[in-house]
C-alpha cells in the first residue's frame, strides 16, 4: 500500500528555503563586491593624492632656494615661503584626483625645517624653527570619496588623505654628466682654495650686489655697485708663482686651443679643442685631478666674460701647482664651486675678474652624495628630494 503524499505549502518547503538562502547570499555577495569596488576606488584616490602631495612638496621646496639666501644679512624668507605655498597649491591642483582638480581648501601647505646633518639622521619636520632656516615644505591633501556601490551597505563615503615633505639644500659638485648632450657651465678659470675659503667665510670684500629679479641672460647682468651681504673674490689673475699663466686651464689636455677655445668654453656655446664638451672631458673624473694650464687669457675674452656677468657658473678650485712654466703648468683641482662674475676689467695694468658664490642649477652638475648643506652662503648645486 502506497503511503499518502505529503502536501507542502508554498514557500515553506525545501525549495522555498533554498530560494531564501540564495537571496540572502546574493545580497551579501553583491555587498562584498560593491565594497571591494569601493576599496579599489579609495586605493586609487589615495595613490593619486600621494602623487599630488609629492609633486606639490617638491615644487614648493624648490622655491625656497633663491639667491637672496646667499646673503649673510638676510633677516626673513617671507618672499620665499609665500612663493613656496603658492607653487605647492598650484602643482597640487594640477594633479587631478578622480578626474577632478583638488579644491584649494583641501590643500594645506606648511614651510619648516628638517635637519639633515649627520648628527641628526632622524630629525623631524619643524614648522616652529626660525623662519630664516626653513628648507622644507610639507603638503597635506584630502579628498572625500563617495561610496559608489557600497552605499547600499553604508552611508556617505571615505575621507582620504596624503602628506608629503620635501627638503631643498645645496650640495657640492662631484662631477658632470656627459650623457645629456649639454655643455657644462664650467669656466676654464681656476680659483685658489685659500682665496675661495676666505670668500665663503665672508672675510673678503663686498662691493657688488646681485638682484635676480633684474637679471636677464645676455641682456641685463643684475649686478650693481654696493654691498649685498655676499663677499666677493678676485679670481683673475691668480698668483701661481709660475710665469706664463694667470689661472686659465684646459679641459682636454695640454694647450687646449688658446683664446678661441676659451671664448667657446666661457660662453658655453661650443666644445673644447678636442670637439668634446667640457662635461664629456671631465665626467666622472675623480678629484683631486691635475688640469693643464691654457694660454690665451687676454683682452680678446673680455667681452665673453662680460656677457655672462650675473650668470651662475662653475669654477675649478685648486690647492697647489706643479711649479712648471706657461702651458706646462698644472693645477691640482680639489673641488668645484658655484660662482657668478660681478666685475670684469681688462683695461690698463689693473686687470681683474671678480666673482661671488652662487647657487647652481646646471643640469650636467652631479651633486656629491651625503647630507645637504644648510650654509646657503657657500653656494652649490640645488638638490630637492622627498624627506618624509
C-alpha positions in Angstrom: 0.0 0.0 0.0 1.4 3.4 -1.1 2.0 5.9 1.7 -0.1 9.1 1.4 1.5 12.1 -0.3 2.6 14.9 2.0 1.5 18.4 1.0 3.8 21.4 1.3 2.6 24.9 1.5 4.2 27.3 -0.9 7.4 28.8 0.5 7.5 26.5 3.5 9.3 23.6 1.9 12.9 22.9 0.9 12.6 24.8 -2.3 11.4 27.9 -0.6 14.2 27.6 2.0 16.8 27.4 -0.7 15.4 30.4 -2.5 15.5 32.4 0.7 19.1 31.4 1.4 20.2 32.2 -2.2 18.6 35.6 -2.0 20.4 36.3 1.3 23.7 35.1 -0.1 23.3 37.1 -3.3 22.7 40.2 -1.3 25.8 39.5 0.8 28.0 38.7 -2.3 26.8 41.8 -4.1 27.5 43.9 -1.0 31.0 42.4 -0.8 31.6 43.0 -4.4 30.5 46.6 -4.1 32.6 47.1 -1.0 35.6 45.7 -3.0 35.0 48.1 -5.8 34.8 51.0 -3.3 38.0 49.9 -1.6 39.7 49.8 -5.0 38.5 53.3 -5.8 39.7 54.6 -2.5 43.1 53.0 -3.1 43.4 54.6 -6.5 42.4 58.0 -5.0 44.9 57.6 -2.2 47.7 56.9 -4.8 46.7 59.9 -6.8 46.6 62.1 -3.7 50.1 60.9 -2.7 51.4 61.8 -6.2 49.8 65.2 -5.9 51.3 65.8 -2.5 54.8 64.6 -3.5 54.8 66.8 -6.6 53.5 69.8 -4.7 56.0 69.4 -1.9 59.0 69.2 -4.3 57.8 72.2 -6.3 57.2 74.2 -3.2 60.6 73.4 -1.7 62.4 74.4 -4.8 61.0 78.0 -4.3 63.0 78.2 -1.0 66.3 78.1 -2.9 66.8 81.6 -4.0 69.8 83.9 -4.5 68.6 86.1 -1.6 69.6 83.3 0.8 73.2 83.8 -0.3 73.4 87.0 1.8 74.7 86.7 5.3 72.4 89.7 6.2 69.1 88.2 5.2 66.5 88.5 8.0 63.4 86.8 6.7 62.2 84.4 4.0 58.7 85.9 3.5 59.1 86.1 -0.2 60.4 82.5 -0.5 57.8 80.9 1.8 55.0 82.8 0.1 56.2 81.6 -3.3 56.6 78.0 -1.9 52.9 77.9 -0.7 51.6 79.4 -4.0 53.6 77.0 -6.1 52.7 74.0 -4.0 49.0 74.7 -4.2 49.2 75.3 -8.0 51.0 72.0 -8.6 48.7 70.0 -6.2 45.7 71.3 -8.2 47.4 70.5 -11.5 47.4 66.8 -10.4 43.8 65.7 -10.9 42.3 63.2 -8.4 39.5 61.0 -9.6 39.3 63.2 -12.6 38.9 66.4 -10.7 41.2 69.2 -9.6 41.6 69.5 -5.8 40.0 72.4 -4.1 42.5 74.8 -2.5 40.6 74.4 0.8 41.6 70.8 0.8 45.3 71.6 0.5 47.5 72.6 3.5 51.0 73.8 2.9 53.4 74.5 5.7 57.1 75.5 5.5 59.6 74.4 8.1 63.0 73.0 8.8 64.4 69.5 8.6 67.9 69.0 10.0 69.7 66.6 7.6 73.1 66.8 9.3 74.8 63.6 10.1 74.3 64.3 13.8 70.5 64.2 13.4 69.6 61.5 10.9 66.1 61.1 12.3 65.3 64.8 12.6 61.6 65.6 12.1 59.9 68.4 10.3 59.7 71.5 12.4 57.3 74.3 11.5 58.3 76.3 14.5 62.0 76.6 13.6 63.4 80.1 12.9 61.9 81.2 9.6 65.3 82.0 8.1 66.3 78.3 8.4 63.3 76.9 6.6 64.4 74.4 4.0 61.3 72.2 3.7 57.7 72.2 2.6 55.1 69.9 3.9 51.9 69.4 1.9 48.7 67.6 3.2 45.8 67.0 0.8 42.4 65.5 1.5 39.5 64.2 -0.7 36.0 63.0 0.1 35.5 59.7 -1.7 31.8 58.9 -2.3 30.6 55.3 -1.8 29.9 54.2 -5.4 28.3 50.7 -5.0 29.0 50.1 -1.3 26.4 52.8 -0.4 23.8 50.1 -0.2 25.6 48.9 2.9 26.9 52.2 4.4 26.1 55.8 4.0 28.4 58.5 2.9 32.0 57.9 1.7 35.6 57.9 2.9 37.8 60.9 3.6 41.2 60.0 2.0 44.4 62.0 2.8 48.1 62.1 2.0 51.0 64.0 3.3 54.5 64.6 1.9 57.5 66.6 2.9 60.3 67.8 0.6 63.6 69.4 1.6 65.9 71.6 -0.5 69.5 72.2 0.1 72.9 72.7 -1.6 75.4 70.1 -2.4 79.0 70.2 -3.6 79.6 69.2 -7.2 81.2 65.8 -7.5 81.4 65.5 -11.3 79.5 66.2 -14.5 77.0 64.1 -16.6 78.2 63.6 -20.1 75.1 61.8 -21.3 72.8 64.8 -21.6 74.4 66.3 -24.7 74.7 69.6 -22.9 77.7 71.9 -22.3 78.6 72.1 -18.6 78.5 75.7 -17.4 82.1 75.5 -16.1 84.5 78.3 -16.6 88.1 77.4 -17.7 89.5 79.6 -15.0 90.6 78.3 -11.6 90.2 79.8 -8.2 92.8 79.1 -5.5 91.4 77.3 -2.4 92.8 79.8 0.1 91.0 82.7 -1.5 87.8 80.7 -2.0 87.7 79.7 1.7 88.2 83.3 2.7 85.3 84.3 0.3 82.8 81.9 1.7 83.9 82.8 5.2 82.9 86.4 4.4 86.3 87.9 5.1 86.9 89.2 1.6 85.4 92.4 0.1 81.7 93.0 -0.5 81.5 95.8 -3.2 78.9 94.4 -5.6 75.2 93.4 -5.4 73.3 90.9 -7.5 69.5 91.1 -7.9 68.0 88.0 -9.6 64.8 90.0 -10.3 66.6 92.3 -12.7 68.8 89.6 -14.3 68.0 88.7 -17.9 70.5 86.3 -19.5 72.5 88.0 -22.2 70.8 91.4 -21.6 71.0 92.6 -18.0 73.5 91.3 -15.5 71.5 92.2 -12.4 74.8 93.4 -10.9 75.2 96.9 -9.3 77.8 98.5 -7.1 77.3 98.3 -3.3 77.3 95.6 -0.7 74.6 92.8 -0.6 76.0 90.6 2.2 77.7 88.2 -0.2 81.5 88.5 -0.2 83.5 88.5 -3.5 86.9 87.3 -4.6 89.3 88.3 -7.4 90.0 85.1 -9.2 91.9 86.5 -12.1 94.7 87.0 -12.2 95.8 84.4 -9.7 99.3 84.3 -8.1 100.6 80.9 -9.1 104.2 81.7 -8.6 104.8 80.5 -12.1 105.3 82.8 -15.1 103.2 82.5 -18.3 99.8 81.7 -16.9 97.2 83.6 -14.9 94.7 80.9 -14.0 93.2 79.5 -17.2 93.0 75.8 -17.6 92.4 73.2 -20.3 89.7 70.6 -20.1 91.1 68.5 -22.9 94.8 68.2 -22.2 97.9 70.3 -22.7 97.3 73.5 -24.7 93.6 73.3 -25.4 93.2 75.7 -28.3 94.2 79.1 -26.8 91.9 82.1 -26.8 89.4 80.6 -29.4 88.7 77.6 -27.1 88.5 79.9 -24.1 85.8 82.0 -25.8 83.7 79.0 -26.6 84.0 77.5 -23.1 83.2 80.7 -21.4 80.1 81.3 -23.4 79.0 77.7 -23.2 78.3 77.8 -26.9 80.8 75.3 -28.1 83.0 72.4 -27.3 86.7 72.1 -26.3 89.5 71.9 -28.8 89.0 68.1 -29.0 85.4 68.5 -30.1 84.0 67.2 -26.9 82.1 69.3 -24.4 83.7 70.1 -21.0 81.2 67.8 -19.4 82.4 64.9 -21.6 86.0 65.7 -20.9 85.8 65.8 -17.1 82.8 63.5 -16.5 83.5 61.1 -13.6 87.0 62.5 -13.3 87.9 61.7 -9.7 89.2 64.6 -7.6 91.9 65.7 -6.9 92.9 65.9 -10.6 95.6 67.8 -12.4 94.5 70.3 -15.0 96.9 71.7 -17.6 97.2 75.5 -17.8 95.9 77.1 -21.0 97.3 80.2 -22.7 95.1 82.9 -24.2 93.9 84.9 -21.2 93.9 88.3 -22.7 91.6 91.2 -23.7 90.0 89.2 -26.5 87.9 87.3 -24.0 86.9 90.4 -22.0 83.6 90.7 -23.9 82.8 87.0 -23.4 83.3 87.3 -19.6 81.2 90.5 -19.5 78.4 88.8 -21.4 78.0 86.2 -18.7 78.1 88.6 -15.8 75.3 87.6 -13.3 75.1 84.1 -14.7 75.8 81.3 -12.2 78.7 79.1 -13.4 81.1 76.5 -12.0 84.9 77.0 -11.5 87.6 74.5 -10.5 89.2 75.2 -7.2 92.9 74.2 -6.8 95.2 73.9 -3.8 98.6 73.7 -5.4 100.5 73.8 -8.8 103.4 71.7 -10.1 105.6 74.7 -10.4 106.2 74.5 -14.2 106.1 77.4 -16.6 103.5 78.5 -19.1 101.5 75.7 -20.7 103.5 73.1 -18.8 101.9 74.4 -15.6 99.4 72.1 -13.9 96.8 73.0 -11.2 95.7 70.3 -8.7 91.9 70.8 -8.7 90.3 69.6 -5.5 86.7 70.7 -5.9 84.2 72.6 -8.0 82.4 75.8 -6.8 79.4 77.8 -7.9 80.2 81.4 -8.6 78.9 84.4 -10.6 81.0 87.0 -12.2 80.2 90.5 -11.0 83.0 92.6 -12.4 85.4 92.4 -15.4 88.2 94.8 -16.3 90.9 94.2 -18.9 91.9 97.9 -19.3 95.4 99.1 -18.2 97.6 97.3 -15.8 94.9 96.6 -13.2 93.2 93.7 -14.9 90.7 91.6 -12.9 87.7 89.3 -12.9 85.7 89.3 -9.7 83.1 86.7 -8.6 80.9 85.8 -5.7 79.5 82.4 -4.6 76.3 81.4 -6.4 73.6 78.8 -6.4 74.0 76.4 -9.4 71.2 74.7 -11.4 73.4 73.3 -14.2 71.7 70.0 -15.2 75.1 68.5 -16.0 76.4 69.0 -12.5 76.3 65.8 -10.4 75.8 66.5 -6.7 78.0 64.8 -4.2 76.3 62.2 -2.0 75.7 62.8 1.6 73.8 65.4 3.7 72.9 68.7 2.1 74.5 71.9 3.3 72.4 74.4 5.2 75.0 77.0 4.8 73.4 78.8 1.9 76.1 81.5 1.7 78.6 78.9 0.4 76.6 78.3 -2.8 76.5 74.9 -4.6 74.2 72.8 -6.7 70.5 72.8 -5.8 69.1 69.4 -4.7 65.4 68.8 -3.9 64.2 65.5 -2.5 61.4 63.9 -0.5 62.3 63.5 3.1 59.1 62.5 4.9 
